[in-house]
Amino acid sequence: MILMGSASDWELLRETKAELDRLEIPAEVHVSSAHRCLDRTIALVDRAEREGVQVFICGAGMAAHLAGVVAARTIRPVIGVPLPGGVGGGLDALLSTAQMPGGVPVATVAVGKAGARNAAFLAAEILALGDQALAARLRQTRQAQAEAVAAADASLLGEGPGT
């Protein structure tokens, strides 16, 4: 399940959903604020657990308490995506997401688009521990990434540095 603190967060978290779709991992997406509608957030987490959700991905900016609230409610893995927009381009969100008390972890990825994409990959790696078909898709994705780098390198021949 992907949760975001406000609808404006969808601009970046659509990257998370796109990566999950590419990896053939179904995911619901919801807006639910840890501060403005705590009861709704708790109800979404409780329902998701009953329905078998195995990993939560939470994106929020500024105070960025959504991932921590979700982690406080579940023992399933929670991945926090700090979003830019507050102090220092998202430094406040990064620290709020990462600085959890002992016993209530939130796996925290990078601020912004790279973090949004990596949240999907981290969730996929967690799920692949029990799903060999997903593990194979992840390996194929990594291979495609390596091939793209090799292709970019090859395209520089005769034009790039070192010639």
C-alpha positions as protocol buffer text, in pm:
chain_id: "A"
residue {
  index: 1
  type: MET
  ca { x: 0 y: 0 z: 0 }
}
residue {
  index: 2
  type: ILE
  ca { x: 121 y: 349 z: -85 }
}
residue {
  index: 3
  type: LEU
  ca { x: 9 y: 625 z: 150 }
}
residue {
  index: 4
  type: MET
  ca { x: 77 y: 994 z: 100 }
}
residue {
  index: 5
  type: GLY
  ca { x: 12 y: 1288 z: 326 }
}
residue {
  index: 6
  type: SER
  ca { x: -152 y: 1505 z: 61 }
}
residue {
  index: 7
  type: ALA
  ca { x: -269 y: 1483 z: -298 }
}
residue {
  index: 8
  type: SER
  ca { x: 21 y: 1702 z: -412 }
}
residue {
  index: 9
  type: ASP
  ca { x: 258 y: 1420 z: -310 }
}
residue {
  index: 10
  type: TRP
  ca { x: 125 y: 1211 z: -598 }
}
residue {
  index: 11
  type: GLU
  ca { x: 353 y: 1402 z: -838 }
}
residue {
  index: 12
  type: LEU
  ca { x: 650 y: 1210 z: -694 }
}
residue {
  index: 13
  type: LEU
  ca { x: 483 y: 897 z: -559 }
}
residue {
  index: 14
  type: ARG
  ca { x: 346 y: 813 z: -903 }
}
residue {
  index: 15
  type: GLU
  ca { x: 708 y: 704 z: -964 }
}
residue {
  index: 16
  type: THR
  ca { x: 666 y: 447 z: -687 }
}
residue {
  index: 17
  type: LYS
  ca { x: 343 y: 317 z: -837 }
}
residue {
  index: 18
  type: ALA
  ca { x: 493 y: 305 z: -1187 }
}
residue {
  index: 19
  type: GLU
  ca { x: 787 y: 93 z: -1068 }
}
residue {
  index: 20
  type: LEU
  ca { x: 556 y: -141 z: -877 }
}
residue {
  index: 21
  type: ASP
  ca { x: 339 y: -175 z: -1188 }
}
residue {
  index: 22
  type: ARG
  ca { x: 646 y: -256 z: -1400 }
}
residue {
  index: 23
  type: LEU
  ca { x: 739 y: -526 z: -1151 }
}
residue {
  index: 24
  type: GLU
  ca { x: 380 y: -658 z: -1153 }
}
residue {
  index: 25
  type: ILE
  ca { x: 321 y: -579 z: -786 }
}
residue {
  index: 26
  type: PRO
  ca { x: -32 y: -461 z: -712 }
}
residue {
  index: 27
  type: ALA
  ca { x: -61 y: -160 z: -483 }
}
residue {
  index: 28
  type: GLU
  ca { x: -343 y: 57 z: -358 }
}
residue {
  index: 29
  type: VAL
  ca { x: -276 y: 429 z: -331 }
}
residue {
  index: 30
  type: HIS
  ca { x: -438 y: 654 z: -70 }
}
residue {
  index: 31
  type: VAL
  ca { x: -411 y: 1006 z: 68 }
}
residue {
  index: 32
  type: SER
  ca { x: -425 y: 1013 z: 445 }
}
residue {
  index: 33
  type: SER
  ca { x: -262 y: 1263 z: 674 }
}
residue {
  index: 34
  type: ALA
  ca { x: -110 y: 1154 z: 1004 }
}
residue {
  index: 35
  type: HIS
  ca { x: -207 y: 1494 z: 1146 }
}
residue {
  index: 36
  type: ARG
  ca { x: -535 y: 1584 z: 978 }
}
residue {
  index: 37
  type: CYS
  ca { x: -709 y: 1246 z: 980 }
}
residue {
  index: 38
  type: LEU
  ca { x: -536 y: 1009 z: 1217 }
}
residue {
  index: 39
  type: ASP
  ca { x: -840 y: 782 z: 1253 }
}
residue {
  index: 40
  type: ARG
  ca { x: -857 y: 738 z: 875 }
}
residue {
  index: 41
  type: THR
  ca { x: -487 y: 651 z: 860 }
}
residue {
  index: 42
  type: ILE
  ca { x: -525 y: 391 z: 1134 }
}
residue {
  index: 43
  type: ALA
  ca { x: -834 y: 244 z: 965 }
}
residue {
  index: 44
  type: LEU
  ca { x: -648 y: 216 z: 632 }
}
residue {
  index: 45
  type: VAL
  ca { x: -353 y: 38 z: 796 }
}
residue {
  index: 46
  type: ASP
  ca { x: -578 y: -200 z: 989 }
}
residue {
  index: 47
  type: ARG
  ca { x: -781 y: -287 z: 677 }
}
residue {
  index: 48
  type: ALA
  ca { x: -466 y: -333 z: 470 }
}
residue {
  index: 49
  type: GLU
  ca { x: -324 y: -575 z: 726 }
}
residue {
  index: 50
  type: ARG
  ca { x: -648 y: -777 z: 731 }
}
residue {
  index: 51
  type: GLU
  ca { x: -637 y: -792 z: 350 }
}
residue {
  index: 52
  type: GLY
  ca { x: -279 y: -919 z: 347 }
}
residue {
  index: 53
  type: VAL
  ca { x: -70 y: -611 z: 263 }
}
residue {
  index: 54
  type: GLN
  ca { x: 289 y: -704 z: 339 }
}
residue {
  index: 55
  type: VAL
  ca { x: 472 y: -372 z: 297 }
}
residue {
  index: 56
  type: PHE
  ca { x: 368 y: -10 z: 341 }
}
residue {
  index: 57
  type: ILE
  ca { x: 525 y: 277 z: 150 }
}
residue {
  index: 58
  type: CYS
  ca { x: 459 y: 621 z: 298 }
}
residue {
  index: 59
  type: GLY
  ca { x: 551 y: 952 z: 140 }
}
residue {
  index: 60
  type: ALA
  ca { x: 528 y: 1282 z: 322 }
}
residue {
  index: 61
  type: GLY
  ca { x: 709 y: 1612 z: 341 }
}
residue {
  index: 62
  type: MET
  ca { x: 795 y: 1862 z: 609 }
}
residue {
  index: 63
  type: ALA
  ca { x: 707 y: 1704 z: 948 }
}
residue {
  index: 64
  type: ALA
  ca { x: 676 y: 1371 z: 763 }
}
residue {
  index: 65
  type: HIS
  ca { x: 512 y: 1179 z: 1046 }
}
residue {
  index: 66
  type: LEU
  ca { x: 300 y: 953 z: 825 }
}
residue {
  index: 67
  type: ALA
  ca { x: 553 y: 669 z: 801 }
}
residue {
  index: 68
  type: GLY
  ca { x: 616 y: 680 z: 1175 }
}
residue {
  index: 69
  type: VAL
  ca { x: 245 y: 666 z: 1256 }
}
residue {
  index: 70
  type: VAL
  ca { x: 202 y: 370 z: 1022 }
}
residue {
  index: 71
  type: ALA
  ca { x: 506 y: 197 z: 1175 }
}
residue {
  index: 72
  type: ALA
  ca { x: 361 y: 251 z: 1521 }
}
residue {
  index: 73
  type: ARG
  ca { x: 42 y: 72 z: 1411 }
}
residue {
  index: 74
  type: THR
  ca { x: 186 y: -229 z: 1226 }
}
residue {
  index: 75
  type: ILE
  ca { x: 468 y: -478 z: 1250 }
}
residue {
  index: 76
  type: ARG
  ca { x: 486 y: -502 z: 871 }
}
residue {
  index: 77
  type: PRO
  ca { x: 780 y: -328 z: 700 }
}
residue {
  index: 78
  type: VAL
  ca { x: 728 y: 45 z: 645 }
}
residue {
  index: 79
  type: ILE
  ca { x: 932 y: 235 z: 388 }
}
residue {
  index: 80
  type: GLY
  ca { x: 937 y: 612 z: 422 }
}
residue {
  index: 81
  type: VAL
  ca { x: 986 y: 842 z: 125 }
}
residue {
  index: 82
  type: PRO
  ca { x: 1083 y: 1191 z: 244 }
}
residue {
  index: 83
  type: LEU
  ca { x: 947 y: 1450 z: 4 }
}
residue {
  index: 84
  type: PRO
  ca { x: 1106 y: 1785 z: -82 }
}
residue {
  index: 85
  type: GLY
  ca { x: 940 y: 2113 z: -8 }
}
residue {
  index: 86
  type: GLY
  ca { x: 1024 y: 2204 z: 348 }
}
residue {
  index: 87
  type: VAL
  ca { x: 1350 y: 2308 z: 508 }
}
residue {
  index: 88
  type: GLY
  ca { x: 1662 y: 2240 z: 303 }
}
residue {
  index: 89
  type: GLY
  ca { x: 1478 y: 2086 z: 9 }
}
residue {
  index: 90
  type: GLY
  ca { x: 1341 y: 1803 z: 221 }
}
residue {
  index: 91
  type: LEU
  ca { x: 1606 y: 1771 z: 491 }
}
residue {
  index: 92
  type: ASP
  ca { x: 1334 y: 1815 z: 754 }
}
residue {
  index: 93
  type: ALA
  ca { x: 1132 y: 1530 z: 601 }
}
residue {
  index: 94
  type: LEU
  ca { x: 1441 y: 1309 z: 576 }
}
residue {
  index: 95
  type: LEU
  ca { x: 1525 y: 1355 z: 942 }
}
residue {
  index: 96
  type: SER
  ca { x: 1163 y: 1311 z: 1054 }
}
residue {
  index: 97
  type: THR
  ca { x: 1137 y: 988 z: 857 }
}
residue {
  index: 98
  type: ALA
  ca { x: 1472 y: 842 z: 956 }
}
residue {
  index: 99
  type: GLN
  ca { x: 1491 y: 941 z: 1323 }
}
residue {
  index: 100
  type: MET
  ca { x: 1252 y: 685 z: 1468 }
}
residue {
  index: 101
  type: PRO
  ca { x: 1274 y: 555 z: 1824 }
}
residue {
  index: 102
  type: GLY
  ca { x: 1422 y: 211 z: 1883 }
}
residue {
  index: 103
  type: GLY
  ca { x: 1174 y: -67 z: 1816 }
}
residue {
  index: 104
  type: VAL
  ca { x: 964 y: 127 z: 1565 }
}
residue {
  index: 105
  type: PRO
  ca { x: 1175 y: 126 z: 1247 }
}
residue {
  index: 106
  type: VAL
  ca { x: 1102 y: 302 z: 920 }
}
residue {
  index: 107
  type: ALA
  ca { x: 1329 y: 210 z: 630 }
}
residue {
  index: 108
  type: THR
  ca { x: 1409 y: 548 z: 479 }
}
residue {
  index: 109
  type: VAL
  ca { x: 1507 y: 612 z: 118 }
}
residue {
  index: 110
  type: ALA
  ca { x: 1636 y: 926 z: -53 }
}
residue {
  index: 111
  type: VAL
  ca { x: 1443 y: 1250 z: -76 }
}
residue {
  index: 112
  type: GLY
  ca { x: 1241 y: 1297 z: -392 }
}
residue {
  index: 113
  type: LYS
  ca { x: 1215 y: 1107 z: -718 }
}
residue {
  index: 114
  type: ALA
  ca { x: 1506 y: 866 z: -661 }
}
residue {
  index: 115
  type: GLY
  ca { x: 1363 y: 781 z: -321 }
}
residue {
  index: 116
  type: ALA
  ca { x: 1017 y: 729 z: -466 }
}
residue {
  index: 117
  type: ARG
  ca { x: 1158 y: 482 z: -718 }
}
residue {
  index: 118
  type: ASN
  ca { x: 1383 y: 311 z: -463 }
}
residue {
  index: 119
  type: ALA
  ca { x: 1091 y: 263 z: -225 }
}
residue {
  index: 120
  type: ALA
  ca { x: 928 y: 44 z: -489 }
}
residue {
  index: 121
  type: PHE
  ca { x: 1248 y: -152 z: -544 }
}
residue {
  index: 122
  type: LEU
  ca { x: 1305 y: -200 z: -171 }
}
residue {
  index: 123
  type: ALA
  ca { x: 946 y: -320 z: -128 }
}
residue {
  index: 124
  type: ALA
  ca { x: 998 y: -558 z: -422 }
}
residue {
  index: 125
  type: GLU
  ca { x: 1316 y: -696 z: -266 }
}
residue {
  index: 126
  type: ILE
  ca { x: 1132 y: -760 z: 61 }
}
residue {
  index: 127
  type: LEU
  ca { x: 846 y: -933 z: -120 }
}
residue {
  index: 128
  type: ALA
  ca { x: 1086 y: -1131 z: -341 }
}
residue {
  index: 129
  type: LEU
  ca { x: 1217 y: -1313 z: -34 }
}
residue {
  index: 130
  type: GLY
  ca { x: 909 y: -1533 z: -67 }
}
residue {
  index: 131
  type: ASP
  ca { x: 838 y: -1499 z: -440 }
}
residue {
  index: 132
  type: GLN
  ca { x: 1087 y: -1648 z: -687 }
}
residue {
  index: 133
  type: ALA
  ca { x: 902 y: -1509 z: -990 }
}
residue {
  index: 134
  type: LEU
  ca { x: 933 y: -1157 z: -850 }
}
residue {
  index: 135
  type: ALA
  ca { x: 1300 y: -1221 z: -770 }
}
residue {
  index: 136
  type: ALA
  ca { x: 1352 y: -1316 z: -1135 }
}
residue {
  index: 137
  type: ARG
  ca { x: 1179 y: -994 z: -1250 }
}
residue {
  index: 138
  type: LEU
  ca { x: 1406 y: -793 z: -1022 }
}
residue {
  index: 139
  type: ARG
  ca { x: 1714 y: -965 z: -1166 }
}
residue {
  index: 140
  type: GLN
  ca { x: 1590 y: -887 z: -1518 }
}
residue {
  index: 141
  type: THR
  ca { x: 1536 y: -523 z: -1421 }
}
residue {
  index: 142
  type: ARG
  ca { x: 1889 y: -498 z: -1283 }
}
residue {
  index: 143
  type: GLN
  ca { x: 2027 y: -658 z: -1600 }
}
residue {
  index: 144
  type: ALA
  ca { x: 1834 y: -409 z: -1814 }
}
residue {
  index: 145
  type: GLN
  ca { x: 1977 y: -123 z: -1608 }
}
residue {
  index: 146
  type: ALA
  ca { x: 2330 y: -254 z: -1661 }
}
residue {
  index: 147
  type: GLU
  ca { x: 2267 y: -291 z: -2033 }
}
residue {
  index: 148
  type: ALA
  ca { x: 2136 y: 67 z: -2051 }
}
residue {
  index: 149
  type: VAL
  ca { x: 2458 y: 193 z: -1892 }
}
residue {
  index: 150
  type: ALA
  ca { x: 2667 y: -10 z: -2137 }
}
residue {
  index: 151
  type: ALA
  ca { x: 2461 y: 127 z: -2427 }
}
residue {
  index: 152
  type: ALA
  ca { x: 2509 y: 484 z: -2303 }
}
residue {
  index: 153
  type: ASP
  ca { x: 2883 y: 422 z: -2278 }
}
residue {
  index: 154
  type: ALA
  ca { x: 2894 y: 277 z: -2628 }
}
residue {
  index: 155
  type: SER
  ca { x: 2707 y: 579 z: -2765 }
}
residue {
  index: 156
  type: LEU
  ca { x: 2987 y: 804 z: -2638 }
}
residue {
  index: 157
  type: LEU
  ca { x: 3252 y: 630 z: -2845 }
}
residue {
  index: 158
  type: GLY
  ca { x: 3411 y: 888 z: -3065 }
}
residue {
  index: 159
  type: GLU
  ca { x: 3223 y: 1172 z: -2894 }
}
residue {
  index: 160
  type: GLY
  ca { x: 3288 y: 1152 z: -2521 }
}
residue {
  index: 161
  type: PRO
  ca { x: 3578 y: 1204 z: -2286 }
}
residue {
  index: 162
  type: GLY
  ca { x: 3888 y: 999 z: -2345 }
}
residue {
  index: 163
  type: THR
  ca { x: 3875 y: 1023 z: -2724 }
}
